[in-house]
Amino acid sequence: MRIGELSARTGASPRSLRYYEEQGLLVSSRSPSGQRQYEDEHVQRVRLVQAFLAAGMSSSTIAEMAPCMSEPSEEGARQALEIMGRERARLSEAIDHLAAARNALDHLIEDNHAYLARPADGEA
């Protein structure tokens, strides 16, 4: 199949598919005229890449797991789990930082509400 059909089947834009190739996440063959050619298994590969991206993983991190995706093995599965665990820890830390920032903002909002609720100067 050509890039347009893979795009239609996966919802990934042709530009995204070309980017996946540039990053080593997807490998196509070329027709004699130089057009990219994909097989049915590329549909699942693109969906897997999309799932990892939706989970907050960078393309470079997904590329670390590309060998695990291409040739599944127990060792590859262990390596993928290690990478995903590292990514989960990174996301958890980012969430903690965002929660702390939200709490600090909540306090500033409360202070501002308190300021607006106080009697104006000269009123009593």
For each residue, the residues with C-beta under 8 A, 3 or more apart:
1: 5 6 9 37 38 39 40 42
2: 5 6 35 36 37 38
3: 6 7 14 17 18 28 35 36 38
4: 7 8 14
5: 1 2 8 9 38
6: 1 2 3 9 10 12 17 38 42 43 46
7: 3 4 10 11 12 13 14 17
8: 4 5
9: 1 5 6 43
10: 6 7 17 43 46 47 50
11: 7 50
12: 6 7 16 17 20 46 50
13: 7 16 17
14: 3 4 7 17 18
15: 18 19
16: 12 13 19 20
17: 3 6 7 10 12 13 14 20 21 26 36 46
18: 3 14 15 21 22
19: 15 16 22 23 59
20: 12 16 17 23 25 26 46 49 59
21: 17 18 24 25 26 27 28 36
22: 18 19
23: 19 20 59 60 62 63
24: 21 27 63 66
25: 20 21 45 49 59 62 63 66
26: 17 20 21 42 45 46 49
27: 21 24
28: 3 21 36 37 38 42
29: 36 37
30: 34 35 36 37
31: 34 35 36 37
32:
33:
34: 30 31
35: 2 3 30 31
36: 2 3 17 21 28 29 30 31
37: 1 2 28 29 30 31
38: 1 2 3 5 6 28 42 43
39: 1 42
40: 1 43
41: 44 45
42: 1 6 26 28 38 39 45 46
43: 6 9 10 38 40 46 47
44: 41 47 48
45: 25 26 41 42 48 49 69
46: 6 10 12 17 20 26 42 43 49 50
47: 10 43 44 50 51
48: 44 45 51 52 69
49: 20 25 26 45 46 52 53 62
50: 10 11 12 46 47 53 54
51: 47 48 54 55
52: 48 49 55 57 61 62 65
53: 49 50 56 57 59 62
54: 50 51
55: 51 52 87
56: 53 87 91
57: 52 53 61 62 84 87
58: 61 62
59: 19 20 23 25 53 62 63
60: 23 63 64
61: 52 57 58 64 65 83 87
62: 23 25 49 52 53 57 58 59 65 66
63: 23 24 25 59 60 66
64: 60 61 83
65: 52 61 62 68 69 79 80 83
66: 24 25 62 63 69 70
67: 70 71 76
68: 65 71 72 73 76 77 79 80
69: 45 48 65 66 72 80
70: 66 67
71: 67 68 76
72: 68 69 76 77
73: 68 76 77
74: 77 78
75: 78 79
76: 67 68 71 72 73 79 80
77: 68 72 73 74 80 81
78: 74 75 81 82
79: 65 68 75 76 82 83
80: 65 68 69 76 77 83 84
81: 77 78 84 85
82: 78 79 85 86
83: 61 64 65 79 80 86 87
84: 57 80 81 87 88
85: 81 82 88 89
86: 82 83 89 90
87: 55 56 57 61 83 84 90 91
88: 84 85 91 92
89: 85 86 92 93
90: 86 87 93 94
91: 56 87 88 94 95
92: 88 89 95 96
93: 89 90 96 97
94: 90 91 97 98
95: 91 92 98 99
96: 92 93 99 100
97: 93 94 100 101
98: 94 95 101 102
99: 95 96 102 103
100: 96 97 103 104
101: 97 98 104 105
102: 98 99 105 106
103: 99 100 106 107
104: 100 101 107 108
105: 101 102 108 109
106: 102 103 109 110
107: 103 104 110 111
108: 104 105 111 112
109: 105 106 112 113
110: 106 107 113 114
111: 107 108 114 115
112: 108 109 115 116
113: 109 110 116 117
114: 110 111 117 118
115: 111 112 118
116: 112 113
117: 113 114
118: 114 115
119: 123 124
120: 123
121:
122:
123: 119 120
124: 119
